[in-house]
Amino acid sequence: MKSVFRKTIVTGLAALLLGAAGGIGAPAASAAALQNGETIQLWPGKAPGSEHVAFHNTVKERSTDPAHHDRIMVHIDKPTMVAYVPKHPNGTALIVAPGGGYARVVLDKEGTEVADWLGPKGVTVFILRYRLPGDPHKNKADVSLEDSQRAVRLVREHAAEWNIDPQKIGIMGFSAGGHLATSLSACFDRKVYAPVDAADQLSARPDYAILGYPVVSMLPEYASKGTKKRMLGEAPSQKLMEKYSPELHVTENTPPAFLVCAADDNVVPPINSIRYFEALRAHGVQAELHIYREGGHGFGLGHKLTTSTKDWTGTCEGWLRDMGLID
C-alpha cells in the first residue's frame, strides 16, 4: 500500500505555519491527487532515531516587518514536506532543502521563493523541513540524509497520482541544505535507516540537482566550521570527515548538477562547489558551475542583489530547459 502520513491541506500563511509544525490529524494512507499547500509527513510517528527527543518542530519569526517573513524552523523531530502544486504541472518535481547551518531550516528566502519561481514553469515543488544534526538525535550525522532519501522515495512512490514523472525528481539545496543535496546525490544508496514500508524499496536517487553556495566537504581545509561542528562534533576523525564529504563519493551514477556561488563568499568557500564540480567531471557526469564575482553567502534567488549574480536563476532556467525539465 502506498502511504503518506499525516497529510494536511491548508492554504496561505496557515499552510506555511501549520505545515512547518508538522500538520494535524491521524496517519492515513492516501491515493488522492496532490493539493497545493499540502503537508506530507515523511515518517509514521517520530522519525527513526528521534523517538526519544522531547522537542517538536518550532517556527520562529526573525523579521520585524509584518509584510516580509523571515522564518526559521528549529528542533525538528517530525520532518515534513510542504507541496506547491502549479496550475499546469509538467511532470518535473523538485525537493528543496533550505540552508541554516544545520542549526535551523530557513522557510522563506530559500524555501517558498523557489516555489514562486519555478511553479509558474510547471515544476511541482516540495519544501523539505529536515532534521538537524545539531540536535541530539540518535546517529545525528545521518538524519538529514535519512530524511532526504525518504522524501525522494515518497515522491517517486506517488508520482502517478501527483502528476510527476518518476524520472524527473530533483533535489535543490542551499548552504547546509547543499550538503544534504550533495550527500543525497552521491550517497543515495547508502543504508542509513531500516525500511518502514513499500516506499523504501524504491530508489532514492534524484534525477538532477541544483546547488546554491553549497557546503560540500567536511575536510578541515575546505569545511564550513560551524556546519561541520554541528554534524560531526569538535574533533572528528579523518575517516569520519571523509565519510561525510560527498565529493569523495561521487560515481558515474551521481545525478547531473547545476552549481552557483559567489567568489566573495567567506562563509562557505567556493572551493566546495569547485571540488564537487571536478568530482562530477572526473566521473563523466554532466555539470555546470557558475561562480559570480559578488554576492557573498546566502543570496538566495538574488532578488536583493544589484550585480549580475541576481540573474543566476535565468541561467539556471536555461540549464533546466537543456535537461528537458521545463519548456
FIVOLO-603354 format. One record per residue (C-alpha): x, y, z; residue in one letter. Coordinates in Angstrom, 3 decimals. Layout:
N
xx, yy, zz, zake
X, Y, Z, A
...
% end
This chain:
327
xx, yy, zz, zake
0.000, 0.000, 0.000, M
1.216, 3.480, -0.803, K
1.407, 5.587, 2.324, S
1.807, 9.251, 3.144, V
1.487, 10.032, 6.815, F
-0.463, 12.877, 8.397, R
-1.349, 14.765, 5.276, K
-2.954, 18.160, 5.828, T
-4.429, 20.602, 3.320, I
-4.237, 24.248, 4.319, V
-3.676, 27.485, 2.453, T
-1.904, 30.826, 2.713, G
0.027, 31.716, 5.844, L
-1.757, 28.964, 7.749, A
-0.337, 26.448, 5.274, A
3.175, 27.603, 5.972, L
2.864, 27.766, 9.742, L
0.864, 24.582, 10.240, L
2.861, 22.805, 7.562, G
6.064, 23.833, 9.251, A
4.806, 22.499, 12.539, A
4.132, 19.063, 11.116, G
0.404, 19.077, 10.322, G
-2.560, 17.730, 12.271, I
-4.689, 14.642, 12.217, G
-4.103, 10.898, 12.343, A
-1.851, 8.873, 9.989, P
-3.709, 7.810, 6.886, A
-2.918, 6.217, 3.545, A
-3.585, 8.380, 0.508, S
-4.376, 7.772, -3.127, A
-5.582, 11.309, -3.830, A
-4.244, 13.995, -6.104, A
-1.718, 16.313, -4.519, L
-3.170, 19.561, -3.193, Q
-1.439, 22.928, -3.101, N
-0.272, 23.679, 0.438, G
-0.492, 20.026, 1.456, E
1.834, 18.890, 4.222, T
3.361, 15.441, 3.924, I
4.903, 13.848, 6.967, Q
7.866, 11.718, 5.956, L
7.651, 9.070, 8.650, W
4.853, 7.374, 10.624, P
5.148, 8.998, 14.041, G
8.512, 10.356, 15.049, K
11.369, 9.772, 12.641, A
13.732, 6.841, 13.269, P
16.326, 7.738, 15.869, G
14.264, 10.685, 17.130, S
11.792, 8.767, 19.272, E
13.474, 9.893, 22.490, H
13.670, 13.644, 21.867, V
11.375, 15.926, 23.858, A
11.213, 18.846, 21.414, F
8.907, 19.339, 18.419, H
9.004, 21.376, 15.190, N
9.228, 25.028, 16.260, T
8.812, 28.066, 13.981, V
10.440, 31.398, 14.844, K
9.951, 34.734, 13.086, E
13.117, 36.808, 12.680, R
11.634, 39.685, 10.684, S
10.358, 42.852, 12.359, T
8.446, 43.783, 9.208, D
4.989, 42.139, 9.223, P
4.857, 42.397, 5.421, A
8.003, 40.324, 4.900, H
8.544, 36.999, 6.610, H
11.942, 35.653, 7.589, D
11.048, 32.500, 9.459, R
13.128, 29.571, 10.557, I
12.283, 26.143, 11.923, M
14.284, 24.570, 14.746, V
14.145, 21.394, 16.848, H
12.602, 19.184, 14.169, I
11.549, 15.701, 15.271, D
8.873, 15.092, 12.619, K
10.270, 16.130, 9.240, P
7.776, 17.144, 6.584, T
7.434, 18.353, 3.018, M
5.068, 21.144, 2.005, V
3.854, 20.774, -1.588, A
3.417, 23.658, -4.009, Y
1.421, 22.452, -6.982, V
1.497, 24.506, -10.209, P
-1.618, 25.237, -12.234, K
-0.166, 23.300, -15.144, H
2.235, 20.592, -13.890, P
4.798, 19.487, -16.478, N
5.847, 16.310, -14.645, G
9.025, 17.742, -13.122, T
9.387, 17.731, -9.327, A
11.936, 19.473, -7.127, L
12.566, 18.795, -3.438, I
14.120, 21.899, -1.862, V
16.392, 21.785, 1.186, A
16.887, 25.335, 2.530, P
20.011, 26.275, 4.431, G
20.620, 27.189, 8.045, G
23.992, 25.772, 9.002, G
22.407, 22.535, 10.256, Y
21.190, 24.602, 13.243, A
17.899, 25.739, 11.645, R
15.921, 25.453, 8.396, V
15.120, 28.714, 6.597, V
11.482, 28.772, 5.489, L
11.097, 31.761, 3.180, D
14.181, 33.050, 1.314, K
15.448, 29.594, 0.338, E
12.090, 27.863, 0.508, G
8.801, 29.360, -0.606, T
10.554, 31.750, -3.001, E
11.705, 28.737, -5.023, V
8.093, 27.632, -5.436, A
7.162, 31.154, -6.556, D
9.960, 30.984, -9.134, W
9.512, 27.503, -10.597, L
5.810, 26.851, -10.026, G
4.754, 29.042, -12.987, P
7.111, 26.987, -15.139, K
5.226, 23.783, -14.293, G
7.511, 22.386, -11.597, V
5.912, 20.752, -8.547, T
7.978, 21.963, -5.593, V
8.302, 20.258, -2.214, F
9.909, 22.303, 0.570, I
11.689, 19.931, 2.926, L
11.843, 20.556, 6.664, R
14.592, 18.098, 7.539, Y
16.021, 17.095, 10.896, R
19.163, 18.875, 12.059, L
22.440, 17.210, 13.093, P
22.856, 19.958, 15.680, G
20.025, 18.390, 17.711, D
20.539, 15.255, 19.858, P
19.087, 12.639, 17.522, H
20.485, 9.134, 17.526, K
23.005, 8.823, 14.680, N
22.595, 12.571, 14.226, K
25.098, 12.817, 11.371, A
22.754, 10.730, 9.210, D
19.373, 12.305, 9.956, V
19.359, 14.781, 7.065, S
20.367, 12.048, 4.608, L
17.681, 9.757, 6.034, E
15.033, 12.436, 5.536, D
16.140, 13.322, 2.009, S
16.260, 9.672, 0.906, Q
12.788, 9.147, 2.325, R
11.471, 12.299, 0.610, A
12.624, 11.161, -2.841, V
11.173, 7.698, -2.290, R
7.771, 9.073, -1.252, L
7.567, 11.397, -4.247, V
8.595, 8.559, -6.544, R
6.036, 6.201, -4.990, E
3.211, 8.697, -5.537, H
4.413, 10.016, -8.878, A
1.440, 8.815, -10.921, A
-1.263, 10.295, -8.700, E
0.708, 13.517, -8.197, W
1.251, 14.108, -11.955, N
5.004, 13.628, -11.652, I
7.409, 11.818, -13.939, D
9.309, 9.398, -11.645, P
12.448, 10.076, -13.699, Q
12.259, 13.856, -13.235, K
12.597, 14.210, -9.465, I
15.325, 16.619, -8.399, G
16.954, 17.918, -5.239, I
17.881, 21.541, -4.575, M
19.983, 22.652, -1.639, G
21.307, 25.941, -0.303, F
24.329, 26.194, 2.017, S
23.970, 23.365, 4.588, A
20.996, 22.193, 2.523, G
23.556, 21.898, -0.254, G
25.458, 19.403, 1.862, H
22.212, 17.462, 2.244, L
21.666, 17.643, -1.534, A
25.205, 16.588, -2.491, T
25.152, 13.825, 0.128, S
21.890, 12.527, -1.284, L
23.225, 12.778, -4.844, S
26.432, 10.884, -4.084, A
25.134, 8.575, -1.329, C
21.525, 7.912, -2.349, F
22.080, 4.169, -1.884, D
23.851, 4.357, 1.485, R
21.947, 2.302, 4.082, K
21.119, 4.816, 6.788, V
17.755, 3.538, 8.059, Y
15.735, 0.345, 8.202, A
12.873, 0.192, 5.661, P
9.480, 1.117, 7.117, V
7.161, 0.404, 4.160, D
6.988, -0.274, 0.423, A
8.271, 3.202, -0.485, A
11.658, 2.241, 0.912, D
12.060, -0.408, -1.772, Q
12.292, 2.376, -4.383, L
15.418, 4.229, -5.456, S
16.313, 7.381, -3.525, A
18.444, 8.688, -6.402, R
17.456, 12.189, -7.506, P
17.492, 12.744, -11.270, D
19.138, 16.163, -11.101, Y
20.489, 18.626, -8.538, A
20.573, 22.417, -8.169, I
23.105, 23.625, -5.616, L
23.300, 27.159, -4.230, G
26.571, 28.081, -2.450, Y
26.633, 24.518, -1.044, P
28.545, 23.182, 1.901, V
30.161, 20.054, 0.469, V
33.396, 18.958, 2.092, S
33.962, 18.138, 5.748, M
37.744, 18.072, 5.295, L
39.422, 20.704, 7.509, P
40.973, 22.730, 4.695, E
37.599, 23.219, 2.952, Y
34.826, 22.836, 5.529, A
32.414, 25.406, 6.895, S
33.483, 25.156, 10.522, K
30.111, 25.709, 12.198, G
28.251, 23.280, 9.959, T
30.962, 20.677, 10.375, K
30.960, 21.037, 14.164, K
27.190, 20.574, 14.399, R
27.337, 17.499, 12.218, M
30.494, 15.724, 13.381, L
31.391, 17.259, 16.732, G
34.522, 19.010, 17.942, E
37.268, 16.606, 16.830, A
36.074, 14.108, 14.189, P
38.455, 11.504, 12.864, S
39.853, 11.643, 9.350, Q
37.733, 8.624, 8.460, K
34.567, 10.325, 9.696, L
35.329, 13.546, 7.821, M
35.901, 11.597, 4.635, E
32.671, 9.616, 5.086, K
30.612, 12.825, 5.180, Y
32.450, 14.613, 2.353, S
30.220, 13.773, -0.640, P
32.742, 14.917, -3.234, E
34.727, 11.801, -2.280, L
31.771, 9.503, -3.038, H
30.731, 10.688, -6.486, V
30.311, 7.922, -9.083, T
29.093, 7.719, -12.654, E
25.583, 7.220, -11.175, N
25.580, 10.567, -9.366, T
22.956, 12.860, -10.966, P
23.895, 15.903, -13.060, P
24.137, 19.209, -11.235, A
23.908, 22.967, -11.656, F
26.043, 24.855, -9.127, L
26.083, 28.560, -8.287, V
28.113, 30.518, -5.739, C
29.947, 33.832, -5.311, A
33.694, 34.401, -5.330, A
33.434, 36.649, -2.258, D
31.668, 34.025, -0.116, D
33.639, 33.983, 3.136, N
31.254, 31.604, 4.938, V
31.319, 28.613, 2.587, V
34.379, 28.938, 0.340, P
33.719, 28.423, -3.394, P
36.240, 25.572, -3.331, I
33.350, 23.436, -2.059, N
31.469, 23.917, -5.331, S
34.656, 23.530, -7.353, I
35.570, 20.246, -5.705, R
32.106, 18.813, -6.301, Y
32.107, 20.019, -9.918, F
35.511, 18.456, -10.526, E
34.393, 15.160, -8.967, A
31.366, 15.058, -11.273, L
33.526, 15.913, -14.277, R
36.051, 13.206, -13.389, A
33.267, 10.611, -13.436, H
31.700, 11.789, -16.681, G
28.639, 13.344, -15.023, V
27.139, 16.415, -16.697, Q
27.653, 19.522, -14.552, A
27.561, 23.296, -14.854, E
29.265, 25.668, -12.410, L
28.801, 29.442, -12.140, H
30.997, 31.472, -9.782, I
29.845, 35.081, -9.741, Y
32.118, 37.968, -8.808, R
29.944, 39.239, -5.948, E
27.072, 38.027, -3.830, G
28.596, 36.797, -0.608, G
26.834, 33.951, 1.153, H
23.107, 33.326, 1.384, G
21.946, 35.443, -1.556, F
19.050, 33.074, -2.260, G
17.422, 33.805, -5.609, L
19.340, 37.093, -5.813, G
16.352, 39.423, -5.548, H
18.198, 41.882, -3.311, K
21.417, 41.984, -5.345, L
22.427, 44.681, -7.798, T
25.205, 42.745, -9.539, T
24.910, 40.187, -12.335, S
24.517, 37.496, -9.687, T
20.845, 38.465, -9.495, K
20.367, 36.857, -12.921, D
21.536, 33.375, -11.913, W
18.007, 31.976, -11.901, T
17.651, 32.796, -15.598, G
20.877, 30.928, -16.308, T
19.566, 28.003, -14.291, C
16.335, 28.022, -16.304, E
18.419, 27.591, -19.448, G
20.068, 24.539, -17.885, W
16.678, 23.130, -16.879, L
15.461, 23.580, -20.466, R
18.582, 21.871, -21.811, D
17.867, 18.989, -19.437, M
14.269, 18.702, -20.688, G
12.862, 19.610, -17.254, L
10.978, 22.780, -18.207, I
9.659, 24.039, -21.546, D
% end
